[in-house]
Protein backbone atom coordinates (compact mmCIF):
# COMPACT_ATOMS: atom_id res chain seq x y z
CA UNK A 1 0.00 0.00 0.00
CA UNK A 2 3.03 2.29 -0.47
CA UNK A 3 2.03 5.88 -1.26
CA UNK A 4 4.04 8.93 -2.29
CA UNK A 5 4.91 11.03 0.74
CA UNK A 6 5.34 14.74 1.28
CA UNK A 7 9.12 14.15 0.97
CA UNK A 8 8.61 13.05 -2.66
CA UNK A 9 7.17 16.37 -3.90
CA UNK A 10 8.85 19.73 -4.51
CA UNK A 11 7.18 22.20 -2.16
CA UNK A 12 9.30 25.26 -3.02
CA UNK A 13 7.01 28.19 -3.77
CA UNK A 14 3.99 25.84 -3.80
CA UNK A 15 0.98 25.86 -1.50
CA UNK A 16 0.35 22.62 0.39
CA UNK A 17 -3.11 21.85 1.81
CA UNK A 18 -2.51 19.38 4.64
CA UNK A 19 -5.26 17.51 6.51
CA UNK A 20 -4.01 17.00 10.08
CA UNK A 21 -5.62 15.56 13.20
CA UNK A 22 -5.64 18.40 15.73
CA UNK A 23 -8.60 16.87 17.60
CA UNK A 24 -6.85 17.42 20.95
CA UNK A 25 -8.32 17.07 24.46
CA UNK A 26 -9.08 20.35 26.26
CA UNK A 27 -10.21 21.38 29.75
CA UNK A 28 -13.29 23.47 30.55
CA UNK A 29 -11.40 26.69 29.81
CA UNK A 30 -10.36 25.48 26.35
CA UNK A 31 -6.73 24.91 27.37
CA UNK A 32 -5.11 21.95 25.59
CA UNK A 33 -4.38 19.15 28.08
CA UNK A 34 -2.44 16.88 25.70
CA UNK A 35 -0.73 18.25 22.57
CA UNK A 36 0.57 14.88 21.33
CA UNK A 37 -1.44 14.99 18.10
CA UNK A 38 -0.01 18.41 17.24
CA UNK A 39 3.52 17.24 18.02
CA UNK A 40 3.05 14.11 15.88
CA UNK A 41 2.26 16.32 12.86
CA UNK A 42 5.41 18.46 13.26
CA UNK A 43 7.74 16.42 10.97
CA UNK A 44 5.38 16.84 7.98
CA UNK A 45 4.73 20.50 8.81
CA UNK A 46 8.44 21.26 9.22
CA UNK A 47 9.26 19.45 5.96
CA UNK A 48 7.04 21.85 3.98
CA UNK A 49 8.15 25.09 5.61
CA UNK A 50 11.85 24.14 5.60
CA UNK A 51 11.66 23.65 1.81
CA UNK A 52 10.00 27.00 1.13
CA UNK A 53 6.42 25.81 0.85
CA UNK A 54 3.32 27.71 1.93
CA UNK A 55 1.27 25.56 4.29
CA UNK A 56 -2.48 25.47 4.98
CA UNK A 57 -3.61 23.14 7.77
CA UNK A 58 -7.18 21.87 8.13
CA UNK A 59 -8.64 19.68 10.87
CA UNK A 60 -11.75 18.93 12.86
CA UNK A 61 -12.09 19.25 16.63
CA UNK A 62 -14.82 17.53 18.62
CA UNK A 63 -18.31 16.96 17.22
CA UNK A 64 -19.87 20.27 16.24
CA UNK A 65 -23.30 20.12 14.60
CA UNK A 66 -22.14 21.55 11.25
CA UNK A 67 -24.36 24.62 11.48
CA UNK A 68 -21.67 27.28 11.83
CA UNK A 69 -19.16 28.33 14.50
CA UNK A 70 -19.41 26.77 17.97
CA UNK A 71 -16.82 28.57 20.13
CA UNK A 72 -16.10 25.55 22.34
CA UNK A 73 -14.82 23.68 19.25
CA UNK A 74 -12.64 26.41 17.75
CA UNK A 75 -9.20 25.37 16.47
CA UNK A 76 -7.67 28.69 17.57
CA UNK A 77 -5.92 27.18 20.65
CA UNK A 78 -4.22 24.61 18.39
CA UNK A 79 -2.84 27.40 16.17
CA UNK A 80 -1.46 29.13 19.28
CA UNK A 81 0.14 25.90 20.50
CA UNK A 82 1.57 25.11 17.06
CA UNK A 83 3.18 28.57 16.93
CA UNK A 84 4.85 27.84 20.31
CA UNK A 85 6.13 24.47 19.08
CA UNK A 86 7.44 25.88 15.78
CA UNK A 87 8.87 29.03 17.37
CA UNK A 88 7.30 31.17 14.64
CA UNK A 89 3.96 32.91 13.93
CA UNK A 90 1.03 30.81 12.74
CA UNK A 91 -1.89 32.59 11.09
CA UNK A 92 -5.47 31.57 11.90
CA UNK A 93 -8.55 31.95 9.68
CA UNK A 94 -11.88 32.39 11.45
CA UNK A 95 -13.63 30.34 8.73
CA UNK A 96 -12.77 27.42 6.44
CA UNK A 97 -13.72 28.54 2.92
CA UNK A 98 -15.08 32.03 3.65
CA UNK A 99 -13.62 35.50 3.08
CA UNK A 100 -11.17 35.37 6.01
CA UNK A 101 -9.70 32.04 4.84
CA UNK A 102 -9.50 33.28 1.24
CA UNK A 103 -7.71 36.53 2.13
CA UNK A 104 -5.25 34.77 4.46
CA UNK A 105 -4.49 32.08 1.86
CA UNK A 106 -3.78 34.84 -0.70
CA UNK A 107 -1.41 36.54 1.77
CA UNK A 108 0.74 33.45 2.42
CA UNK A 109 4.47 33.78 1.72
CA UNK A 110 7.08 31.00 1.49
CA UNK A 111 7.50 29.28 4.87
CA UNK A 112 4.21 30.64 6.25
CA UNK A 113 1.66 28.48 8.07
CA UNK A 114 -2.11 29.04 8.22
CA UNK A 115 -4.62 27.04 10.32
CA UNK A 116 -8.19 27.09 9.00
CA UNK A 117 -11.14 27.02 11.41
CA UNK A 118 -12.76 23.67 12.27
CA UNK A 119 -13.82 21.95 9.01
CA UNK A 120 -16.86 20.47 10.76
CA UNK A 121 -18.36 23.95 11.28
CA UNK A 122 -19.29 23.71 7.60
CA UNK A 123 -22.12 21.32 6.60
CA UNK A 124 -20.22 20.60 3.38
CA UNK A 125 -17.59 18.64 5.36
CA UNK A 126 -19.90 15.81 6.38
CA UNK A 127 -21.98 15.95 3.21
CA UNK A 128 -19.00 15.99 0.83
CA UNK A 129 -20.50 19.07 -0.87
CA UNK A 130 -18.88 19.76 -4.25
CA UNK A 131 -18.67 23.58 -4.00
CA UNK A 132 -17.12 23.39 -0.52
CA UNK A 133 -14.57 20.77 -1.63
CA UNK A 134 -13.79 22.73 -4.81
CA UNK A 135 -13.09 25.94 -2.86
CA UNK A 136 -10.70 24.14 -0.48
CA UNK A 137 -9.01 22.41 -3.41
CA UNK A 138 -8.51 25.79 -5.16
CA UNK A 139 -6.34 26.99 -2.26
CA UNK A 140 -3.38 24.73 -3.02
CA UNK A 141 -1.07 23.01 -5.51
CA UNK A 142 -0.46 19.87 -3.40
CA UNK A 143 -2.72 17.84 -1.08
CA UNK A 144 -1.25 15.97 1.90
CA UNK A 145 -3.12 13.58 4.21
CA UNK A 146 -1.43 13.40 7.62
CA UNK A 147 -4.60 12.68 9.64
CA UNK A 148 -4.57 8.95 10.31
CA UNK A 149 -7.20 9.26 13.05
CA UNK A 150 -9.82 10.11 10.40
CA UNK A 151 -8.55 7.96 7.49
CA UNK A 152 -11.44 5.53 7.99
CA UNK A 153 -13.92 8.35 7.34
CA UNK A 154 -15.00 9.73 3.96
CA UNK A 155 -15.55 13.36 4.91
CA UNK A 156 -14.88 16.09 2.33
CA UNK A 157 -11.44 17.09 3.62
CA UNK A 158 -10.37 13.42 3.40
CA UNK A 159 -11.87 12.39 0.03
CA UNK A 160 -13.81 15.06 -1.95
CA UNK A 161 -11.08 17.71 -1.61
CA UNK A 162 -8.17 15.58 -2.94
CA UNK A 163 -10.45 14.30 -5.75
CA UNK A 164 -11.33 17.93 -6.63
CA UNK A 165 -7.60 18.65 -7.04
CA UNK A 166 -7.51 16.53 -10.19
CA UNK A 167 -4.00 15.63 -11.36
CA UNK A 168 -2.19 17.72 -8.76
CA UNK A 169 0.03 15.76 -6.32
CA UNK A 170 -1.87 13.93 -3.56
CA UNK A 171 0.45 12.44 -0.95
CA UNK A 172 0.64 11.14 2.61
CA UNK A 173 2.40 12.89 5.47
CA UNK A 174 5.07 11.11 7.49
CA UNK A 175 2.59 10.14 10.22
CA UNK A 176 0.14 8.40 7.86
CA UNK A 177 3.06 6.78 6.00
CA UNK A 178 4.28 5.32 9.31
CA UNK A 179 0.80 4.09 10.27
CA UNK A 180 0.41 2.33 6.90
CA UNK A 181 3.88 0.82 7.27
CA UNK A 182 3.10 -0.73 10.64
CA UNK A 183 -0.64 -1.36 10.64
CA UNK A 184 -0.87 -2.64 7.07
CA UNK A 185 2.50 -3.64 5.66
CA UNK A 186 4.01 -5.20 8.83
CA UNK A 187 0.82 -7.11 9.58
CA UNK A 188 0.58 -8.44 6.02
CA UNK A 189 4.10 -9.95 6.35
CA UNK A 190 4.64 -10.41 10.11
CA UNK A 191 7.59 -11.99 11.83
CA UNK A 192 6.38 -15.08 13.67
CA UNK A 193 5.13 -15.97 16.19
CA UNK A 194 2.62 -13.15 15.55
CA UNK A 195 0.61 -12.36 18.69
CA UNK A 196 -2.43 -10.09 19.06
CA UNK A 197 -3.63 -8.94 22.48
CA UNK A 198 -7.19 -7.64 22.55
CA UNK A 199 -8.92 -6.10 25.54
CA UNK A 200 -11.65 -3.57 26.21
CA UNK A 201 -15.23 -3.77 27.34
CA UNK A 202 -17.21 -5.33 24.52
CA UNK A 203 -16.85 -8.32 22.21
CA UNK A 204 -19.18 -6.47 19.82
CA UNK A 205 -16.55 -3.71 19.35
CA UNK A 206 -13.89 -6.21 18.32
CA UNK A 207 -15.80 -8.97 16.42
CA UNK A 208 -14.30 -8.21 13.01
CA UNK A 209 -10.83 -7.61 14.46
CA UNK A 210 -10.87 -10.98 16.27
CA UNK A 211 -12.11 -12.76 13.13
CA UNK A 212 -9.47 -11.14 10.92
CA UNK A 213 -6.61 -11.67 13.38
CA UNK A 214 -7.55 -15.33 14.01
CA UNK A 215 -6.89 -15.82 10.31
CA UNK A 216 -3.40 -14.30 10.37
CA UNK A 217 -2.07 -14.59 13.95
CA UNK A 218 -0.46 -17.47 15.79
CA UNK A 219 -2.16 -16.44 19.07
CA UNK A 220 -4.95 -14.02 20.00
CA UNK A 221 -4.95 -13.23 23.73
CA UNK A 222 -8.18 -11.91 25.24
CA UNK A 223 -8.46 -9.61 28.26
CA UNK A 224 -10.69 -6.83 29.56
CA UNK A 225 -14.39 -7.12 30.25
CA UNK A 226 -15.05 -8.87 26.95
CA UNK A 227 -13.37 -11.95 28.44
CA UNK A 228 -16.43 -12.39 30.69
CA UNK A 229 -18.73 -12.85 27.68
CA UNK A 230 -16.40 -15.67 26.55
CA UNK A 231 -16.64 -17.12 30.12
CA UNK A 232 -20.43 -17.03 29.87
CA UNK A 233 -20.19 -18.82 26.51
CA UNK A 234 -18.24 -21.62 28.24
CA UNK A 235 -20.89 -21.96 30.95
CA UNK A 236 -18.91 -20.01 33.54
CA UNK A 237 -20.17 -17.79 36.37
CA UNK A 238 -19.56 -14.07 35.86
CA UNK A 239 -21.21 -12.53 38.96
CA UNK A 240 -22.08 -8.90 38.27
CA UNK A 241 -19.32 -8.46 35.68
CA UNK A 242 -19.94 -6.48 32.51
CA UNK A 243 -21.14 -9.06 29.96
CA UNK A 244 -23.03 -9.11 26.64
CA UNK A 245 -25.44 -12.07 26.94
CA UNK A 246 -26.69 -11.49 23.36
CA UNK A 247 -23.14 -12.04 22.08
CA UNK A 248 -22.73 -15.49 23.68
CA UNK A 249 -23.53 -17.39 20.42
CA UNK A 250 -20.91 -15.30 18.64
CA UNK A 251 -18.36 -15.90 21.41
CA UNK A 252 -18.99 -19.66 21.02
CA UNK A 253 -18.34 -19.34 17.27
CA UNK A 254 -15.08 -17.49 17.88
CA UNK A 255 -13.94 -20.08 20.46
CA UNK A 256 -14.61 -22.86 17.92
CA UNK A 257 -12.93 -20.97 15.07
CA UNK A 258 -9.93 -20.07 17.21
CA UNK A 259 -9.16 -23.52 18.52
CA UNK A 260 -5.55 -23.49 19.73
CA UNK A 261 -5.13 -19.81 18.77
CA UNK A 262 -7.67 -18.00 20.93
CA UNK A 263 -6.27 -17.77 24.47
CA UNK A 264 -8.67 -16.82 27.28
CA UNK A 265 -7.80 -15.80 30.87
CA UNK A 266 -7.35 -18.62 33.39
CA UNK A 267 -7.94 -16.41 36.45
CA UNK A 268 -9.67 -13.14 37.28
CA UNK A 269 -9.00 -10.34 39.78
CA UNK A 270 -12.42 -9.46 41.25
CA UNK A 271 -13.89 -6.75 43.44
CA UNK A 272 -17.19 -6.50 45.31
CA UNK A 273 -17.55 -2.90 44.09
CA UNK A 274 -16.16 -0.72 41.29
CA UNK A 275 -13.60 0.98 43.51
CA UNK A 276 -9.92 0.84 44.48
CA UNK A 277 -10.92 0.33 48.11
CA UNK A 278 -13.34 -2.59 47.52
CA UNK A 279 -12.80 -6.09 48.87
CA UNK A 280 -10.72 -8.09 46.41
CA UNK A 281 -10.03 -11.71 45.51
CA UNK A 282 -8.50 -13.71 42.67
CA UNK A 283 -10.62 -16.59 41.38
CA UNK A 284 -10.39 -19.10 38.54
CA UNK A 285 -11.91 -17.75 35.31
CA UNK A 286 -15.61 -18.54 35.11
CA UNK A 287 -15.89 -18.77 38.92
CA UNK A 288 -16.76 -15.17 39.83
CA UNK A 289 -19.10 -15.27 42.85
CA UNK A 290 -22.48 -13.52 42.95
CA UNK A 291 -22.10 -9.89 44.02
CA UNK A 292 -18.54 -9.70 42.66
CA UNK A 293 -17.26 -8.41 39.32
CA UNK A 294 -14.17 -9.12 37.28
CA UNK A 295 -12.01 -6.00 37.02
CA UNK A 296 -8.71 -7.37 35.66
CA UNK A 297 -6.97 -10.52 34.46
CA UNK A 298 -5.44 -12.46 37.35
CA UNK A 299 -1.69 -12.90 38.05
CA UNK A 300 -1.53 -16.39 36.49
CA UNK A 301 -3.00 -15.05 33.23
CA UNK A 302 -0.73 -11.99 33.31
CA UNK A 303 2.34 -14.27 33.60
CA UNK A 304 1.14 -16.58 30.84
CA UNK A 305 0.44 -13.65 28.49
CA UNK A 306 3.85 -12.10 29.31
CA UNK A 307 5.57 -15.42 28.51
CA UNK A 308 3.78 -15.66 25.12
CA UNK A 309 4.78 -12.07 24.33
CA UNK A 310 8.43 -12.77 25.22
CA UNK A 311 8.70 -15.46 22.54
CA UNK A 312 6.91 -13.44 19.83
CA UNK A 313 8.38 -11.62 16.82
CA UNK A 314 5.38 -9.33 16.12
CA UNK A 315 2.86 -8.06 18.70
CA UNK A 316 -0.29 -6.00 18.17
CA UNK A 317 -2.08 -4.71 21.27
CA UNK A 318 -5.49 -3.03 21.31
CA UNK A 319 -7.41 -2.61 24.55
CA UNK A 320 -6.46 -2.79 28.24
CA UNK A 321 -6.59 -6.01 30.28
CA UNK A 322 -8.64 -4.45 33.09
CA UNK A 323 -9.59 -1.15 34.69
CA UNK A 324 -6.10 0.28 34.18
CA UNK A 325 -7.07 3.73 35.55
CA UNK A 326 -7.88 2.20 38.97
CA UNK A 327 -5.14 0.46 40.99
CA UNK A 328 -4.74 -2.39 41.82
CA UNK A 329 -6.80 -3.41 38.77
CA UNK A 330 -4.10 -1.97 36.52
CA UNK A 331 -1.70 -4.85 37.27
CA UNK A 332 -2.68 -7.02 34.28
CA UNK A 333 -2.32 -4.13 31.83
CA UNK A 334 1.02 -3.17 33.42
CA UNK A 335 2.35 -6.73 33.15
CA UNK A 336 1.39 -6.98 29.46
CA UNK A 337 2.76 -3.48 28.68
CA UNK A 338 6.07 -4.29 30.41
CA UNK A 339 6.39 -7.61 28.57
CA UNK A 340 5.82 -5.83 25.24
CA UNK A 341 8.33 -3.08 26.14
CA UNK A 342 10.94 -5.69 27.21
CA UNK A 343 10.48 -7.91 24.14
CA UNK A 344 12.50 -7.78 20.93
CA UNK A 345 9.32 -8.04 18.86
CA UNK A 346 8.02 -5.43 16.43
CA UNK A 347 5.32 -3.99 18.72
CA UNK A 348 2.32 -2.03 17.50
CA UNK A 349 -0.01 -0.34 19.99
CA UNK A 350 -3.39 0.22 18.38
CA UNK A 351 -4.49 3.63 19.61
CA UNK A 352 -7.25 4.55 22.06
CA UNK A 353 -6.96 3.25 25.64
CA UNK A 354 -3.92 1.09 24.81
CA UNK A 355 -2.01 4.16 23.63
CA UNK A 356 -3.09 6.04 26.77
CA UNK A 357 -1.99 3.11 28.96
CA UNK A 358 1.42 2.73 27.32
CA UNK A 359 2.03 6.50 27.65
CA UNK A 360 0.79 6.58 31.25
CA UNK A 361 3.01 3.64 32.22
CA UNK A 362 6.06 5.25 30.62
CA UNK A 363 6.68 2.55 27.98
CA UNK A 364 5.88 4.58 24.83
CA UNK A 365 9.55 4.93 23.87
CA UNK A 366 10.18 1.20 24.32
CA UNK A 367 7.64 0.00 21.73
CA UNK A 368 7.98 0.15 17.96
CA UNK A 369 4.86 2.12 17.09
CA UNK A 370 1.99 3.77 18.99
CA UNK A 371 -0.92 4.45 16.64
CA UNK A 372 -2.57 7.87 16.71
CA UNK A 373 -5.97 6.57 15.62
CA UNK A 374 -8.13 4.35 17.81
CA UNK A 375 -11.05 3.81 15.40
CA UNK A 376 -8.81 3.94 12.33
CA UNK A 377 -6.30 1.44 13.73
CA UNK A 378 -9.15 -0.96 14.61
CA UNK A 379 -10.54 -0.64 11.08
CA UNK A 380 -7.11 -1.37 9.61
CA UNK A 381 -6.72 -4.40 11.90
CA UNK A 382 -10.09 -5.57 10.58
CA UNK A 383 -8.51 -5.58 7.12
CA UNK A 384 -10.53 -2.60 5.84
CA UNK A 385 -9.35 -0.50 2.91
CA UNK A 386 -9.50 3.27 3.37
CA UNK A 387 -10.77 5.30 0.42
CA UNK A 388 -9.02 8.39 1.86
CA UNK A 389 -5.71 6.55 1.37
CA UNK A 390 -6.55 4.56 -1.79
CA UNK A 391 -7.11 7.77 -3.84
CA UNK A 392 -3.61 9.13 -3.07
CA UNK A 393 -0.68 8.84 -5.48
CA UNK A 394 1.14 5.51 -5.60
CA UNK A 395 4.84 5.50 -4.76
C-alpha positions in Angstrom: 0.0 0.0 0.0 3.0 2.3 -0.5 2.0 5.9 -1.3 4.0 8.9 -2.3 4.9 11.0 0.7 5.3 14.7 1.3 9.1 14.2 1.0 8.6 13.0 -2.7 7.2 16.4 -3.9 8.8 19.7 -4.5 7.2 22.2 -2.2 9.3 25.3 -3.0 7.0 28.2 -3.8 4.0 25.8 -3.8 1.0 25.9 -1.5 0.3 22.6 0.4 -3.1 21.9 1.8 -2.5 19.4 4.6 -5.3 17.5 6.5 -4.0 17.0 10.1 -5.6 15.6 13.2 -5.6 18.4 15.7 -8.6 16.9 17.6 -6.9 17.4 20.9 -8.3 17.1 24.5 -9.1 20.3 26.3 -10.2 21.4 29.7 -13.3 23.5 30.5 -11.4 26.7 29.8 -10.4 25.5 26.3 -6.7 24.9 27.4 -5.1 22.0 25.6 -4.4 19.1 28.1 -2.4 16.9 25.7 -0.7 18.2 22.6 0.6 14.9 21.3 -1.4 15.0 18.1 0.0 18.4 17.2 3.5 17.2 18.0 3.0 14.1 15.9 2.3 16.3 12.9 5.4 18.5 13.3 7.7 16.4 11.0 5.4 16.8 8.0 4.7 20.5 8.8 8.4 21.3 9.2 9.3 19.5 6.0 7.0 21.8 4.0 8.1 25.1 5.6 11.9 24.1 5.6 11.7 23.6 1.8 10.0 27.0 1.1 6.4 25.8 0.8 3.3 27.7 1.9 1.3 25.6 4.3 -2.5 25.5 5.0 -3.6 23.1 7.8 -7.2 21.9 8.1 -8.6 19.7 10.9 -11.7 18.9 12.9 -12.1 19.2 16.6 -14.8 17.5 18.6 -18.3 17.0 17.2 -19.9 20.3 16.2 -23.3 20.1 14.6 -22.1 21.6 11.2 -24.4 24.6 11.5 -21.7 27.3 11.8 -19.2 28.3 14.5 -19.4 26.8 18.0 -16.8 28.6 20.1 -16.1 25.5 22.3 -14.8 23.7 19.3 -12.6 26.4 17.7 -9.2 25.4 16.5 -7.7 28.7 17.6 -5.9 27.2 20.7 -4.2 24.6 18.4 -2.8 27.4 16.2 -1.5 29.1 19.3 0.1 25.9 20.5 1.6 25.1 17.1 3.2 28.6 16.9 4.8 27.8 20.3 6.1 24.5 19.1 7.4 25.9 15.8 8.9 29.0 17.4 7.3 31.2 14.6 4.0 32.9 13.9 1.0 30.8 12.7 -1.9 32.6 11.1 -5.5 31.6 11.9 -8.5 31.9 9.7 -11.9 32.4 11.5 -13.6 30.3 8.7 -12.8 27.4 6.4 -13.7 28.5 2.9 -15.1 32.0 3.7 -13.6 35.5 3.1 -11.2 35.4 6.0 -9.7 32.0 4.8 -9.5 33.3 1.2 -7.7 36.5 2.1 -5.3 34.8 4.5 -4.5 32.1 1.9 -3.8 34.8 -0.7 -1.4 36.5 1.8 0.7 33.5 2.4 4.5 33.8 1.7 7.1 31.0 1.5 7.5 29.3 4.9 4.2 30.6 6.2 1.7 28.5 8.1 -2.1 29.0 8.2 -4.6 27.0 10.3 -8.2 27.1 9.0 -11.1 27.0 11.4 -12.8 23.7 12.3 -13.8 22.0 9.0 -16.9 20.5 10.8 -18.4 23.9 11.3 -19.3 23.7 7.6 -22.1 21.3 6.6 -20.2 20.6 3.4 -17.6 18.6 5.4 -19.9 15.8 6.4 -22.0 15.9 3.2 -19.0 16.0 0.8 -20.5 19.1 -0.9 -18.9 19.8 -4.3 -18.7 23.6 -4.0 -17.1 23.4 -0.5 -14.6 20.8 -1.6 -13.8 22.7 -4.8 -13.1 25.9 -2.9 -10.7 24.1 -0.5 -9.0 22.4 -3.4 -8.5 25.8 -5.2 -6.3 27.0 -2.3 -3.4 24.7 -3.0 -1.1 23.0 -5.5 -0.5 19.9 -3.4 -2.7 17.8 -1.1 -1.3 16.0 1.9 -3.1 13.6 4.2 -1.4 13.4 7.6 -4.6 12.7 9.6 -4.6 8.9 10.3 -7.2 9.3 13.1 -9.8 10.1 10.4 -8.5 8.0 7.5 -11.4 5.5 8.0 -13.9 8.3 7.3 -15.0 9.7 4.0 -15.6 13.4 4.9 -14.9 16.1 2.3 -11.4 17.1 3.6 -10.4 13.4 3.4 -11.9 12.4 0.0 -13.8 15.1 -1.9 -11.1 17.7 -1.6 -8.2 15.6 -2.9 -10.4 14.3 -5.7 -11.3 17.9 -6.6 -7.6 18.6 -7.0 -7.5 16.5 -10.2 -4.0 15.6 -11.4 -2.2 17.7 -8.8 0.0 15.8 -6.3 -1.9 13.9 -3.6 0.4 12.4 -1.0 0.6 11.1 2.6 2.4 12.9 5.5 5.1 11.1 7.5 2.6 10.1 10.2 0.1 8.4 7.9 3.1 6.8 6.0 4.3 5.3 9.3 0.8 4.1 10.3 0.4 2.3 6.9 3.9 0.8 7.3 3.1 -0.7 10.6 -0.6 -1.4 10.6 -0.9 -2.6 7.1 2.5 -3.6 5.7 4.0 -5.2 8.8 0.8 -7.1 9.6 0.6 -8.4 6.0 4.1 -10.0 6.3 4.6 -10.4 10.1 7.6 -12.0 11.8 6.4 -15.1 13.7 5.1 -16.0 16.2 2.6 -13.2 15.5 0.6 -12.4 18.7 -2.4 -10.1 19.1 -3.6 -8.9 22.5 -7.2 -7.6 22.5 -8.9 -6.1 25.5 -11.6 -3.6 26.2 -15.2 -3.8 27.3 -17.2 -5.3 24.5 -16.8 -8.3 22.2 -19.2 -6.5 19.8 -16.6 -3.7 19.3 -13.9 -6.2 18.3 -15.8 -9.0 16.4 -14.3 -8.2 13.0 -10.8 -7.6 14.5 -10.9 -11.0 16.3 -12.1 -12.8 13.1 -9.5 -11.1 10.9 -6.6 -11.7 13.4 -7.5 -15.3 14.0 -6.9 -15.8 10.3 -3.4 -14.3 10.4 -2.1 -14.6 14.0 -0.5 -17.5 15.8 -2.2 -16.4 19.1 -4.9 -14.0 20.0 -5.0 -13.2 23.7 -8.2 -11.9 25.2 -8.5 -9.6 28.3 -10.7 -6.8 29.6 -14.4 -7.1 30.2 -15.1 -8.9 26.9 -13.4 -12.0 28.4 -16.4 -12.4 30.7 -18.7 -12.9 27.7 -16.4 -15.7 26.6 -16.6 -17.1 30.1 -20.4 -17.0 29.9 -20.2 -18.8 26.5 -18.2 -21.6 28.2 -20.9 -22.0 30.9 -18.9 -20.0 33.5 -20.2 -17.8 36.4 -19.6 -14.1 35.9 -21.2 -12.5 39.0 -22.1 -8.9 38.3 -19.3 -8.5 35.7 -19.9 -6.5 32.5 -21.1 -9.1 30.0 -23.0 -9.1 26.6 -25.4 -12.1 26.9 -26.7 -11.5 23.4 -23.1 -12.0 22.1 -22.7 -15.5 23.7 -23.5 -17.4 20.4 -20.9 -15.3 18.6 -18.4 -15.9 21.4 -19.0 -19.7 21.0 -18.3 -19.3 17.3 -15.1 -17.5 17.9 -13.9 -20.1 20.5 -14.6 -22.9 17.9 -12.9 -21.0 15.1 -9.9 -20.1 17.2 -9.2 -23.5 18.5 -5.5 -23.5 19.7 -5.1 -19.8 18.8 -7.7 -18.0 20.9 -6.3 -17.8 24.5 -8.7 -16.8 27.3 -7.8 -15.8 30.9 -7.4 -18.6 33.4 -7.9 -16.4 36.4 -9.7 -13.1 37.3 -9.0 -10.3 39.8 -12.4 -9.5 41.2 -13.9 -6.8 43.4 -17.2 -6.5 45.3 -17.6 -2.9 44.1 -16.2 -0.7 41.3 -13.6 1.0 43.5 -9.9 0.8 44.5 -10.9 0.3 48.1 -13.3 -2.6 47.5 -12.8 -6.1 48.9 -10.7 -8.1 46.4 -10.0 -11.7 45.5 -8.5 -13.7 42.7 -10.6 -16.6 41.4 -10.4 -19.1 38.5 -11.9 -17.7 35.3 -15.6 -18.5 35.1 -15.9 -18.8 38.9 -16.8 -15.2 39.8 -19.1 -15.3 42.9 -22.5 -13.5 42.9 -22.1 -9.9 44.0 -18.5 -9.7 42.7 -17.3 -8.4 39.3 -14.2 -9.1 37.3 -12.0 -6.0 37.0 -8.7 -7.4 35.7 -7.0 -10.5 34.5 -5.4 -12.5 37.4 -1.7 -12.9 38.1 -1.5 -16.4 36.5 -3.0 -15.0 33.2 -0.7 -12.0 33.3 2.3 -14.3 33.6 1.1 -16.6 30.8 0.4 -13.6 28.5 3.8 -12.1 29.3 5.6 -15.4 28.5 3.8 -15.7 25.1 4.8 -12.1 24.3 8.4 -12.8 25.2 8.7 -15.5 22.5 6.9 -13.4 19.8 8.4 -11.6 16.8 5.4 -9.3 16.1 2.9 -8.1 18.7 -0.3 -6.0 18.2 -2.1 -4.7 21.3 -5.5 -3.0 21.3 -7.4 -2.6 24.5 -6.5 -2.8 28.2 -6.6 -6.0 30.3 -8.6 -4.5 33.1 -9.6 -1.2 34.7 -6.1 0.3 34.2 -7.1 3.7 35.6 -7.9 2.2 39.0 -5.1 0.5 41.0 -4.7 -2.4 41.8 -6.8 -3.4 38.8 -4.1 -2.0 36.5 -1.7 -4.9 37.3 -2.7 -7.0 34.3 -2.3 -4.1 31.8 1.0 -3.2 33.4 2.3 -6.7 33.1 1.4 -7.0 29.5 2.8 -3.5 28.7 6.1 -4.3 30.4 6.4 -7.6 28.6 5.8 -5.8 25.2 8.3 -3.1 26.1 10.9 -5.7 27.2 10.5 -7.9 24.1 12.5 -7.8 20.9 9.3 -8.0 18.9 8.0 -5.4 16.4 5.3 -4.0 18.7 2.3 -2.0 17.5 0.0 -0.3 20.0 -3.4 0.2 18.4 -4.5 3.6 19.6 -7.2 4.6 22.1 -7.0 3.3 25.6 -3.9 1.1 24.8 -2.0 4.2 23.6 -3.1 6.0 26.8 -2.0 3.1 29.0 1.4 2.7 27.3 2.0 6.5 27.7 0.8 6.6 31.3 3.0 3.6 32.2 6.1 5.3 30.6 6.7 2.5 28.0 5.9 4.6 24.8 9.5 4.9 23.9 10.2 1.2 24.3 7.6 0.0 21.7 8.0 0.2 18.0 4.9 2.1 17.1 2.0 3.8 19.0 -0.9 4.4 16.6 -2.6 7.9 16.7 -6.0 6.6 15.6 -8.1 4.4 17.8 -11.0 3.8 15.4 -8.8 3.9 12.3 -6.3 1.4 13.7 -9.2 -1.0 14.6 -10.5 -0.6 11.1 -7.1 -1.4 9.6 -6.7 -4.4 11.9 -10.1 -5.6 10.6 -8.5 -5.6 7.1 -10.5 -2.6 5.8 -9.4 -0.5 2.9 -9.5 3.3 3.4 -10.8 5.3 0.4 -9.0 8.4 1.9 -5.7 6.6 1.4 -6.6 4.6 -1.8 -7.1 7.8 -3.8 -3.6 9.1 -3.1 -0.7 8.8 -5.5 1.1 5.5 -5.6 4.8 5.5 -4.8 
